[in-house]
């Protein structure tokens, strides 16, 4: 098996040497794992999106998200002064 990315090719070759498995087996396992994880992430995101659309989860406005850490940082600075 030949890959166009030399770093990736080196990693596959190293794993072939270390495991005794063929490059094809390793790549097939990696791809199967990747697509399995991708499907799980997709399912989770779809579920979260459904929760948002249904109103079950309320989004926090971006300015509130940013304000929290800034306020805590300002409070720490004022305490140490």
PDB file of N, CA, C and O in Angstrom:
ATOM      1  N   UNK A   1       0.848  -1.166   0.000  1.00  0.00           N
ATOM      2  CA  UNK A   1       0.000   0.000   0.000  1.00  0.00           C
ATOM      3  C   UNK A   1       0.894   1.229   0.000  1.00  0.00           C
ATOM      4  O   UNK A   1       1.860   1.311   0.759  1.00  0.00           O
ATOM      5  N   UNK A   2       0.559   2.180  -0.860  1.00  0.00           N
ATOM      6  CA  UNK A   2       1.332   3.423  -0.922  1.00  0.00           C
ATOM      7  C   UNK A   2       0.414   4.603  -0.653  1.00  0.00           C
ATOM      8  O   UNK A   2      -0.652   4.725  -1.256  1.00  0.00           O
ATOM      9  N   UNK A   3       0.835   5.468   0.255  1.00  0.00           N
ATOM     10  CA  UNK A   3       0.095   6.688   0.573  1.00  0.00           C
ATOM     11  C   UNK A   3       0.886   7.888   0.076  1.00  0.00           C
ATOM     12  O   UNK A   3       2.116   7.859   0.066  1.00  0.00           O
ATOM     13  N   UNK A   4       0.198   8.934  -0.332  1.00  0.00           N
ATOM     14  CA  UNK A   4       0.862  10.133  -0.854  1.00  0.00           C
ATOM     15  C   UNK A   4       1.520  10.967   0.235  1.00  0.00           C
ATOM     16  O   UNK A   4       2.439  11.737  -0.045  1.00  0.00           O
ATOM     17  N   UNK A   5       1.061  10.824   1.467  1.00  0.00           N
ATOM     18  CA  UNK A   5       1.611  11.580   2.587  1.00  0.00           C
ATOM     19  C   UNK A   5       2.759  10.767   3.202  1.00  0.00           C
ATOM     20  O   UNK A   5       2.515   9.712   3.788  1.00  0.00           O
ATOM     21  N   UNK A   6       4.013  11.245   3.076  1.00  0.00           N
ATOM     22  CA  UNK A   6       5.152  10.464   3.579  1.00  0.00           C
ATOM     23  C   UNK A   6       5.105  10.214   5.084  1.00  0.00           C
ATOM     24  O   UNK A   6       5.511   9.144   5.537  1.00  0.00           O
ATOM     25  N   UNK A   7       4.621  11.174   5.865  1.00  0.00           N
ATOM     26  CA  UNK A   7       4.530  10.975   7.313  1.00  0.00           C
ATOM     27  C   UNK A   7       3.529   9.876   7.644  1.00  0.00           C
ATOM     28  O   UNK A   7       3.779   9.031   8.504  1.00  0.00           O
ATOM     29  N   UNK A   8       2.404   9.896   6.961  1.00  0.00           N
ATOM     30  CA  UNK A   8       1.389   8.871   7.185  1.00  0.00           C
ATOM     31  C   UNK A   8       1.894   7.507   6.717  1.00  0.00           C
ATOM     32  O   UNK A   8       1.655   6.491   7.370  1.00  0.00           O
ATOM     33  N   UNK A   9       2.584   7.493   5.600  1.00  0.00           N
ATOM     34  CA  UNK A   9       3.169   6.246   5.097  1.00  0.00           C
ATOM     35  C   UNK A   9       4.148   5.670   6.114  1.00  0.00           C
ATOM     36  O   UNK A   9       4.165   4.462   6.348  1.00  0.00           O
ATOM     37  N   UNK A  10       4.964   6.535   6.719  1.00  0.00           N
ATOM     38  CA  UNK A  10       5.929   6.086   7.722  1.00  0.00           C
ATOM     39  C   UNK A  10       5.220   5.501   8.939  1.00  0.00           C
ATOM     40  O   UNK A  10       5.658   4.490   9.488  1.00  0.00           O
ATOM     41  N   UNK A  11       4.129   6.133   9.361  1.00  0.00           N
ATOM     42  CA  UNK A  11       3.385   5.627  10.514  1.00  0.00           C
ATOM     43  C   UNK A  11       2.776   4.265  10.218  1.00  0.00           C
ATOM     44  O   UNK A  11       2.823   3.357  11.047  1.00  0.00           O
ATOM     45  N   UNK A  12       2.202   4.133   9.025  1.00  0.00           N
ATOM     46  CA  UNK A  12       1.614   2.843   8.659  1.00  0.00           C
ATOM     47  C   UNK A  12       2.709   1.780   8.597  1.00  0.00           C
ATOM     48  O   UNK A  12       2.524   0.668   9.093  1.00  0.00           O
ATOM     49  N   UNK A  13       3.829   2.112   8.002  1.00  0.00           N
ATOM     50  CA  UNK A  13       4.937   1.155   7.909  1.00  0.00           C
ATOM     51  C   UNK A  13       5.431   0.744   9.291  1.00  0.00           C
ATOM     52  O   UNK A  13       5.749  -0.422   9.521  1.00  0.00           O
ATOM     53  N   UNK A  14       5.493   1.700  10.201  1.00  0.00           N
ATOM     54  CA  UNK A  14       5.919   1.400  11.567  1.00  0.00           C
ATOM     55  C   UNK A  14       4.927   0.441  12.233  1.00  0.00           C
ATOM     56  O   UNK A  14       5.334  -0.521  12.884  1.00  0.00           O
ATOM     57  N   UNK A  15       3.622   0.705  12.071  1.00  0.00           N
ATOM     58  CA  UNK A  15       2.615  -0.165  12.669  1.00  0.00           C
ATOM     59  C   UNK A  15       2.636  -1.557  12.047  1.00  0.00           C
ATOM     60  O   UNK A  15       2.405  -2.551  12.736  1.00  0.00           O
ATOM     61  N   UNK A  16       2.911  -1.629  10.754  1.00  0.00           N
ATOM     62  CA  UNK A  16       3.026  -2.934  10.097  1.00  0.00           C
ATOM     63  C   UNK A  16       4.163  -3.724  10.745  1.00  0.00           C
ATOM     64  O   UNK A  16       4.011  -4.908  11.049  1.00  0.00           O
ATOM     65  N   UNK A  17       5.290  -3.067  10.951  1.00  0.00           N
ATOM     66  CA  UNK A  17       6.446  -3.715  11.557  1.00  0.00           C
ATOM     67  C   UNK A  17       6.146  -4.141  12.991  1.00  0.00           C
ATOM     68  O   UNK A  17       6.471  -5.257  13.397  1.00  0.00           O
ATOM     69  N   UNK A  18       5.524  -3.244  13.754  1.00  0.00           N
ATOM     70  CA  UNK A  18       5.269  -3.527  15.174  1.00  0.00           C
ATOM     71  C   UNK A  18       4.192  -4.579  15.397  1.00  0.00           C
ATOM     72  O   UNK A  18       4.283  -5.372  16.334  1.00  0.00           O
ATOM     73  N   UNK A  19       3.172  -4.591  14.541  1.00  0.00           N
ATOM     74  CA  UNK A  19       2.038  -5.490  14.783  1.00  0.00           C
ATOM     75  C   UNK A  19       2.087  -6.766  13.961  1.00  0.00           C
ATOM     76  O   UNK A  19       1.455  -7.763  14.312  1.00  0.00           O
ATOM     77  N   UNK A  20       2.843  -6.734  12.858  1.00  0.00           N
ATOM     78  CA  UNK A  20       2.862  -7.896  11.983  1.00  0.00           C
ATOM     79  C   UNK A  20       1.623  -8.006  11.108  1.00  0.00           C
ATOM     80  O   UNK A  20       1.455  -8.994  10.394  1.00  0.00           O
ATOM     81  N   UNK A  21       0.769  -7.017  11.156  1.00  0.00           N
ATOM     82  CA  UNK A  21      -0.441  -7.010  10.324  1.00  0.00           C
ATOM     83  C   UNK A  21      -0.139  -6.304   9.017  1.00  0.00           C
ATOM     84  O   UNK A  21       0.829  -5.550   8.920  1.00  0.00           O
ATOM     85  N   UNK A  22      -0.959  -6.545   8.023  1.00  0.00           N
ATOM     86  CA  UNK A  22      -0.736  -5.896   6.733  1.00  0.00           C
ATOM     87  C   UNK A  22      -1.211  -4.441   6.791  1.00  0.00           C
ATOM     88  O   UNK A  22      -2.051  -4.070   7.611  1.00  0.00           O
ATOM     89  N   UNK A  23      -0.651  -3.648   5.907  1.00  0.00           N
ATOM     90  CA  UNK A  23      -1.048  -2.245   5.824  1.00  0.00           C
ATOM     91  C   UNK A  23      -2.537  -2.133   5.514  1.00  0.00           C
ATOM     92  O   UNK A  23      -3.224  -1.267   6.055  1.00  0.00           O
ATOM     93  N   UNK A  24      -3.031  -3.002   4.651  1.00  0.00           N
ATOM     94  CA  UNK A  24      -4.447  -2.971   4.282  1.00  0.00           C
ATOM     95  C   UNK A  24      -5.337  -3.221   5.491  1.00  0.00           C
ATOM     96  O   UNK A  24      -6.350  -2.545   5.674  1.00  0.00           O
ATOM     97  N   UNK A  25      -4.957  -4.197   6.321  1.00  0.00           N
ATOM     98  CA  UNK A  25      -5.735  -4.488   7.540  1.00  0.00           C
ATOM     99  C   UNK A  25      -5.750  -3.283   8.474  1.00  0.00           C
ATOM    100  O   UNK A  25      -6.795  -2.904   9.003  1.00  0.00           O
ATOM    101  N   UNK A  26      -4.581  -2.692   8.668  1.00  0.00           N
ATOM    102  CA  UNK A  26      -4.494  -1.543   9.573  1.00  0.00           C
ATOM    103  C   UNK A  26      -5.333  -0.372   9.069  1.00  0.00           C
ATOM    104  O   UNK A  26      -6.047   0.264   9.845  1.00  0.00           O
ATOM    105  N   UNK A  27      -5.247  -0.091   7.790  1.00  0.00           N
ATOM    106  CA  UNK A  27      -6.004   1.032   7.230  1.00  0.00           C
ATOM    107  C   UNK A  27      -7.500   0.736   7.281  1.00  0.00           C
ATOM    108  O   UNK A  27      -8.294   1.623   7.593  1.00  0.00           O
ATOM    109  N   UNK A  28      -7.892  -0.497   6.979  1.00  0.00           N
ATOM    110  CA  UNK A  28      -9.313  -0.855   7.063  1.00  0.00           C
ATOM    111  C   UNK A  28      -9.838  -0.692   8.482  1.00  0.00           C
ATOM    112  O   UNK A  28     -10.927  -0.151   8.679  1.00  0.00           O
ATOM    113  N   UNK A  29      -9.074  -1.155   9.480  1.00  0.00           N
ATOM    114  CA  UNK A  29      -9.487  -1.000  10.878  1.00  0.00           C
ATOM    115  C   UNK A  29      -9.596   0.475  11.256  1.00  0.00           C
ATOM    116  O   UNK A  29     -10.545   0.892  11.920  1.00  0.00           O
ATOM    117  N   UNK A  30      -8.607   1.257  10.819  1.00  0.00           N
ATOM    118  CA  UNK A  30      -8.623   2.687  11.136  1.00  0.00           C
ATOM    119  C   UNK A  30      -9.838   3.363  10.517  1.00  0.00           C
ATOM    120  O   UNK A  30     -10.498   4.174  11.167  1.00  0.00           O
ATOM    121  N   UNK A  31     -10.134   3.038   9.277  1.00  0.00           N
ATOM    122  CA  UNK A  31     -11.273   3.657   8.599  1.00  0.00           C
ATOM    123  C   UNK A  31     -12.588   3.222   9.244  1.00  0.00           C
ATOM    124  O   UNK A  31     -13.498   4.035   9.407  1.00  0.00           O
ATOM    125  N   UNK A  32     -12.691   1.956   9.606  1.00  0.00           N
ATOM    126  CA  UNK A  32     -13.907   1.474  10.262  1.00  0.00           C
ATOM    127  C   UNK A  32     -14.114   2.203  11.584  1.00  0.00           C
ATOM    128  O   UNK A  32     -15.229   2.614  11.906  1.00  0.00           O
ATOM    129  N   UNK A  33     -13.032   2.361  12.350  1.00  0.00           N
ATOM    130  CA  UNK A  33     -13.131   3.090  13.610  1.00  0.00           C
ATOM    131  C   UNK A  33     -13.495   4.542  13.397  1.00  0.00           C
ATOM    132  O   UNK A  33     -14.302   5.100  14.141  1.00  0.00           O
ATOM    133  N   UNK A  34     -12.908   5.157  12.390  1.00  0.00           N
ATOM    134  CA  UNK A  34     -13.191   6.558  12.085  1.00  0.00           C
ATOM    135  C   UNK A  34     -14.667   6.741  11.732  1.00  0.00           C
ATOM    136  O   UNK A  34     -15.329   7.629  12.270  1.00  0.00           O
ATOM    137  N   UNK A  35     -15.181   5.907  10.836  1.00  0.00           N
ATOM    138  CA  UNK A  35     -16.570   6.060  10.437  1.00  0.00           C
ATOM    139  C   UNK A  35     -17.521   5.712  11.570  1.00  0.00           C
ATOM    140  O   UNK A  35     -18.603   6.292  11.669  1.00  0.00           O
ATOM    141  N   UNK A  36     -17.131   4.770  12.429  1.00  0.00           N
ATOM    142  CA  UNK A  36     -17.951   4.462  13.598  1.00  0.00           C
ATOM    143  C   UNK A  36     -18.052   5.655  14.540  1.00  0.00           C
ATOM    144  O   UNK A  36     -19.137   5.994  15.013  1.00  0.00           O
ATOM    145  N   UNK A  37     -16.913   6.289  14.807  1.00  0.00           N
ATOM    146  CA  UNK A  37     -16.918   7.467  15.675  1.00  0.00           C
ATOM    147  C   UNK A  37     -17.648   8.629  15.022  1.00  0.00           C
ATOM    148  O   UNK A  37     -18.361   9.374  15.695  1.00  0.00           O
ATOM    149  N   UNK A  38     -17.476   8.787  13.719  1.00  0.00           N
ATOM    150  CA  UNK A  38     -18.165   9.849  12.997  1.00  0.00           C
ATOM    151  C   UNK A  38     -19.677   9.679  13.101  1.00  0.00           C
ATOM    152  O   UNK A  38     -20.399  10.660  13.275  1.00  0.00           O
ATOM    153  N   UNK A  39     -20.157   8.450  12.996  1.00  0.00           N
ATOM    154  CA  UNK A  39     -21.587   8.181  13.121  1.00  0.00           C
ATOM    155  C   UNK A  39     -22.083   8.526  14.522  1.00  0.00           C
ATOM    156  O   UNK A  39     -23.174   9.075  14.675  1.00  0.00           O
ATOM    157  N   UNK A  40     -21.285   8.206  15.553  1.00  0.00           N
ATOM    158  CA  UNK A  40     -21.677   8.546  16.927  1.00  0.00           C
ATOM    159  C   UNK A  40     -21.754  10.050  17.123  1.00  0.00           C
ATOM    160  O   UNK A  40     -22.695  10.546  17.742  1.00  0.00           O
ATOM    161  N   UNK A  41     -20.788  10.773  16.610  1.00  0.00           N
ATOM    162  CA  UNK A  41     -20.784  12.232  16.738  1.00  0.00           C
ATOM    163  C   UNK A  41     -21.981  12.810  16.008  1.00  0.00           C
ATOM    164  O   UNK A  41     -22.659  13.703  16.516  1.00  0.00           O
ATOM    165  N   UNK A  42     -22.237  12.302  14.824  1.00  0.00           N
ATOM    166  CA  UNK A  42     -23.368  12.792  14.033  1.00  0.00           C
ATOM    167  C   UNK A  42     -24.684  12.579  14.779  1.00  0.00           C
ATOM    168  O   UNK A  42     -25.533  13.469  14.811  1.00  0.00           O
ATOM    169  N   UNK A  43     -24.850  11.394  15.380  1.00  0.00           N
ATOM    170  CA  UNK A  43     -26.055  11.090  16.149  1.00  0.00           C
ATOM    171  C   UNK A  43     -26.186  12.036  17.334  1.00  0.00           C
ATOM    172  O   UNK A  43     -27.277  12.536  17.610  1.00  0.00           O
ATOM    173  N   UNK A  44     -25.077  12.289  18.042  1.00  0.00           N
ATOM    174  CA  UNK A  44     -25.109  13.187  19.187  1.00  0.00           C
ATOM    175  C   UNK A  44     -25.477  14.605  18.751  1.00  0.00           C
ATOM    176  O   UNK A  44     -26.311  15.253  19.383  1.00  0.00           O
ATOM    177  N   UNK A  45     -24.859  15.082  17.677  1.00  0.00           N
ATOM    178  CA  UNK A  45     -25.150  16.434  17.206  1.00  0.00           C
ATOM    179  C   UNK A  45     -26.597  16.568  16.739  1.00  0.00           C
ATOM    180  O   UNK A  45     -27.246  17.579  17.005  1.00  0.00           O
ATOM    181  N   UNK A  46     -27.099  15.554  16.046  1.00  0.00           N
ATOM    182  CA  UNK A  46     -28.502  15.581  15.619  1.00  0.00           C
ATOM    183  C   UNK A  46     -29.430  15.638  16.822  1.00  0.00           C
ATOM    184  O   UNK A  46     -30.427  16.360  16.815  1.00  0.00           O
ATOM    185  N   UNK A  47     -29.098  14.871  17.858  1.00  0.00           N
ATOM    186  CA  UNK A  47     -29.911  14.866  19.079  1.00  0.00           C
ATOM    187  C   UNK A  47     -29.882  16.226  19.774  1.00  0.00           C
ATOM    188  O   UNK A  47     -30.919  16.725  20.211  1.00  0.00           O
ATOM    189  N   UNK A  48     -28.695  16.824  19.875  1.00  0.00           N
ATOM    190  CA  UNK A  48     -28.577  18.148  20.495  1.00  0.00           C
ATOM    191  C   UNK A  48     -29.322  19.198  19.681  1.00  0.00           C
ATOM    192  O   UNK A  48     -29.965  20.092  20.231  1.00  0.00           O
ATOM    193  N   UNK A  49     -29.222  19.072  18.363  1.00  0.00           N
ATOM    194  CA  UNK A  49     -29.929  20.010  17.495  1.00  0.00           C
ATOM    195  C   UNK A  49     -31.441  19.886  17.687  1.00  0.00           C
ATOM    196  O   UNK A  49     -32.147  20.894  17.729  1.00  0.00           O
ATOM    197  N   UNK A  50     -31.932  18.665  17.802  1.00  0.00           N
ATOM    198  CA  UNK A  50     -33.355  18.437  18.060  1.00  0.00           C
ATOM    199  C   UNK A  50     -33.758  19.048  19.398  1.00  0.00           C
ATOM    200  O   UNK A  50     -34.829  19.645  19.508  1.00  0.00           O
ATOM    201  N   UNK A  51     -32.903  18.903  20.423  1.00  0.00           N
ATOM    202  CA  UNK A  51     -33.185  19.487  21.733  1.00  0.00           C
ATOM    203  C   UNK A  51     -33.280  21.009  21.651  1.00  0.00           C
ATOM    204  O   UNK A  51     -34.137  21.618  22.293  1.00  0.00           O
ATOM    205  N   UNK A  52     -32.412  21.611  20.874  1.00  0.00           N
ATOM    206  CA  UNK A  52     -32.431  23.071  20.717  1.00  0.00           C
ATOM    207  C   UNK A  52     -33.700  23.495  19.984  1.00  0.00           C
ATOM    208  O   UNK A  52     -34.376  24.435  20.403  1.00  0.00           O
ATOM    209  N   UNK A  53     -34.022  22.811  18.900  1.00  0.00           N
ATOM    210  CA  UNK A  53     -35.208  23.152  18.108  1.00  0.00           C
ATOM    211  C   UNK A  53     -36.488  23.002  18.913  1.00  0.00           C
ATOM    212  O   UNK A  53     -37.423  23.783  18.741  1.00  0.00           O
ATOM    213  N   UNK A  54     -36.539  22.005  19.790  1.00  0.00           N
ATOM    214  CA  UNK A  54     -37.743  21.756  20.584  1.00  0.00           C
ATOM    215  C   UNK A  54     -37.853  22.705  21.773  1.00  0.00           C
ATOM    216  O   UNK A  54     -38.898  22.769  22.420  1.00  0.00           O
ATOM    217  N   UNK A  55     -36.786  23.440  22.063  1.00  0.00           N
ATOM    218  CA  UNK A  55     -36.791  24.349  23.202  1.00  0.00           C
ATOM    219  C   UNK A  55     -36.384  23.679  24.497  1.00  0.00           C
ATOM    220  O   UNK A  55     -36.383  24.319  25.548  1.00  0.00           O
ATOM    221  N   UNK A  56     -36.039  22.406  24.443  1.00  0.00           N
ATOM    222  CA  UNK A  56     -35.617  21.679  25.637  1.00  0.00           C
ATOM    223  C   UNK A  56     -34.307  22.246  26.188  1.00  0.00           C
ATOM    224  O   UNK A  56     -34.065  22.214  27.394  1.00  0.00           O
ATOM    225  N   UNK A  57     -33.474  22.762  25.297  1.00  0.00           N
ATOM    226  CA  UNK A  57     -32.208  23.383  25.689  1.00  0.00           C
ATOM    227  C   UNK A  57     -32.236  24.826  25.213  1.00  0.00           C
ATOM    228  O   UNK A  57     -32.554  25.103  24.056  1.00  0.00           O
ATOM    229  N   UNK A  58     -31.903  25.734  26.108  1.00  0.00           N
ATOM    230  CA  UNK A  58     -31.833  27.144  25.747  1.00  0.00           C
ATOM    231  C   UNK A  58     -30.380  27.532  25.533  1.00  0.00           C
ATOM    232  O   UNK A  58     -29.515  27.216  26.350  1.00  0.00           O
ATOM    233  N   UNK A  59     -30.124  28.211  24.445  1.00  0.00           N
ATOM    234  CA  UNK A  59     -28.767  28.638  24.138  1.00  0.00           C
ATOM    235  C   UNK A  59     -28.395  29.865  24.959  1.00  0.00           C
ATOM    236  O   UNK A  59     -29.249  30.693  25.275  1.00  0.00           O
ATOM    237  N   UNK A  60     -27.139  29.974  25.297  1.00  0.00           N
ATOM    238  CA  UNK A  60     -26.632  31.147  26.017  1.00  0.00           C
ATOM    239  C   UNK A  60     -26.079  32.103  24.977  1.00  0.00           C
ATOM    240  O   UNK A  60     -25.248  31.708  24.159  1.00  0.00           O
ATOM    241  N   UNK A  61     -26.524  33.351  24.991  1.00  0.00           N
ATOM    242  CA  UNK A  61     -26.002  34.315  24.022  1.00  0.00           C
ATOM    243  C   UNK A  61     -24.481  34.454  24.150  1.00  0.00           C
ATOM    244  O   UNK A  61     -23.933  34.378  25.249  1.00  0.00           O
ATOM    245  N   UNK A  62     -23.814  34.657  23.021  1.00  0.00           N
ATOM    246  CA  UNK A  62     -22.362  34.734  22.983  1.00  0.00           C
ATOM    247  C   UNK A  62     -21.777  35.778  23.905  1.00  0.00           C
ATOM    248  O   UNK A  62     -20.740  35.544  24.526  1.00  0.00           O
ATOM    249  N   UNK A  63     -22.436  36.953  24.009  1.00  0.00           N
ATOM    250  CA  UNK A  63     -21.895  38.006  24.885  1.00  0.00           C
ATOM    251  C   UNK A  63     -21.922  37.581  26.351  1.00  0.00           C
ATOM    252  O   UNK A  63     -21.061  37.992  27.129  1.00  0.00           O
ATOM    253  N   UNK A  64     -22.903  36.760  26.736  1.00  0.00           N
ATOM    254  CA  UNK A  64     -22.938  36.250  28.110  1.00  0.00           C
ATOM    255  C   UNK A  64     -21.828  35.225  28.338  1.00  0.00           C
ATOM    256  O   UNK A  64     -21.224  35.185  29.410  1.00  0.00           O
ATOM    257  N   UNK A  65     -21.568  34.414  27.347  1.00  0.00           N
ATOM    258  CA  UNK A  65     -20.508  33.416  27.456  1.00  0.00           C
ATOM    259  C   UNK A  65     -19.165  34.116  27.655  1.00  0.00           C
ATOM    260  O   UNK A  65     -18.362  33.698  28.489  1.00  0.00           O
ATOM    261  N   UNK A  66     -18.925  35.165  26.901  1.00  0.00           N
ATOM    262  CA  UNK A  66     -17.659  35.894  26.983  1.00  0.00           C
ATOM    263  C   UNK A  66     -17.570  36.704  28.272  1.00  0.00           C
ATOM    264  O   UNK A  66     -16.485  36.846  28.836  1.00  0.00           O
ATOM    265  N   UNK A  67     -18.685  37.230  28.741  1.00  0.00           N
ATOM    266  CA  UNK A  67     -18.679  38.093  29.925  1.00  0.00           C
ATOM    267  C   UNK A  67     -18.279  37.336  31.188  1.00  0.00           C
ATOM    268  O   UNK A  67     -17.594  37.897  32.043  1.00  0.00           O
ATOM    269  N   UNK A  68     -18.686  36.085  31.324  1.00  0.00           N
ATOM    270  CA  UNK A  68     -18.393  35.321  32.542  1.00  0.00           C
ATOM    271  C   UNK A  68     -16.911  35.242  32.855  1.00  0.00           C
ATOM    272  O   UNK A  68     -16.505  35.665  33.938  1.00  0.00           O
ATOM    273  N   UNK A  69     -16.083  34.721  31.959  1.00  0.00           N
ATOM    274  CA  UNK A  69     -14.645  34.644  32.243  1.00  0.00           C
ATOM    275  C   UNK A  69     -14.008  36.024  32.429  1.00  0.00           C
ATOM    276  O   UNK A  69     -13.099  36.191  33.242  1.00  0.00           O
ATOM    277  N   UNK A  70     -14.485  36.997  31.678  1.00  0.00           N
ATOM    278  CA  UNK A  70     -13.928  38.349  31.845  1.00  0.00           C
ATOM    279  C   UNK A  70     -14.219  38.897  33.232  1.00  0.00           C
ATOM    280  O   UNK A  70     -13.353  39.520  33.847  1.00  0.00           O
ATOM    281  N   UNK A  71     -15.425  38.673  33.728  1.00  0.00           N
ATOM    282  CA  UNK A  71     -15.784  39.148  35.070  1.00  0.00           C
ATOM    283  C   UNK A  71     -14.955  38.441  36.138  1.00  0.00           C
ATOM    284  O   UNK A  71     -14.485  39.075  37.083  1.00  0.00           O
ATOM    285  N   UNK A  72     -14.775  37.130  35.992  1.00  0.00           N
ATOM    286  CA  UNK A  72     -13.983  36.381  36.973  1.00  0.00           C
ATOM    287  C   UNK A  72     -12.530  36.848  36.941  1.00  0.00           C
ATOM    288  O   UNK A  72     -11.892  36.974  37.987  1.00  0.00           O
ATOM    289  N   UNK A  73     -12.010  37.103  35.750  1.00  0.00           N
ATOM    290  CA  UNK A  73     -10.636  37.566  35.624  1.00  0.00           C
ATOM    291  C   UNK A  73     -10.464  38.943  36.267  1.00  0.00           C
ATOM    292  O   UNK A  73      -9.489  39.195  36.974  1.00  0.00           O
ATOM    293  N   UNK A  74     -11.429  39.827  36.007  1.00  0.00           N
ATOM    294  CA  UNK A  74     -11.377  41.166  36.592  1.00  0.00           C
ATOM    295  C   UNK A  74     -11.449  41.083  38.109  1.00  0.00           C
ATOM    296  O   UNK A  74     -10.758  41.831  38.801  1.00  0.00           O
ATOM    297  N   UNK A  75     -12.276  40.183  38.638  1.00  0.00           N
ATOM    298  CA  UNK A  75     -12.419  40.022  40.082  1.00  0.00           C
ATOM    299  C   UNK A  75     -11.103  39.516  40.685  1.00  0.00           C
ATOM    300  O   UNK A  75     -10.699  39.981  41.751  1.00  0.00           O
ATOM    301  N   UNK A  76     -10.441  38.584  40.027  1.00  0.00           N
ATOM    302  CA  UNK A  76      -9.153  38.077  40.523  1.00  0.00           C
ATOM    303  C   UNK A  76      -8.106  39.183  40.513  1.00  0.00           C
ATOM    304  O   UNK A  76      -7.324  39.313  41.455  1.00  0.00           O
ATOM    305  N   UNK A  77      -8.092  39.975  39.455  1.00  0.00           N
ATOM    306  CA  UNK A  77      -7.122  41.065  39.379  1.00  0.00           C
ATOM    307  C   UNK A  77      -7.356  42.097  40.473  1.00  0.00           C
ATOM    308  O   UNK A  77      -6.400  42.613  41.052  1.00  0.00           O
ATOM    309  N   UNK A  78      -8.616  42.402  40.760  1.00  0.00           N
ATOM    310  CA  UNK A  78      -8.902  43.403  41.775  1.00  0.00           C
ATOM    311  C   UNK A  78      -8.567  42.892  43.183  1.00  0.00           C
ATOM    312  O   UNK A  78      -8.193  43.682  44.050  1.00  0.00           O
ATOM    313  N   UNK A  79      -8.697  41.586  43.416  1.00  0.00           N
ATOM    314  CA  UNK A  79      -8.347  40.998  44.716  1.00  0.00           C
ATOM    315  C   UNK A  79      -6.853  41.006  44.948  1.00  0.00           C
ATOM    316  O   UNK A  79      -6.399  41.184  46.078  1.00  0.00           O
ATOM    317  N   UNK A  80      -6.075  40.814  43.880  1.00  0.00           N
ATOM    318  CA  UNK A  80      -4.631  40.728  44.044  1.00  0.00           C
ATOM    319  C   UNK A  80      -3.980  42.115  44.085  1.00  0.00           C
ATOM    320  O   UNK A  80      -2.786  42.224  44.364  1.00  0.00           O
ATOM    321  N   UNK A  81      -4.731  43.147  43.816  1.00  0.00           N
ATOM    322  CA  UNK A  81      -4.150  44.510  43.823  1.00  0.00           C
ATOM    323  C   UNK A  81      -4.069  45.102  45.188  1.00  0.00           C
ATOM    324  O   UNK A  81      -3.606  46.232  45.344  1.00  0.00           O
TER     325      UNK A  81
END
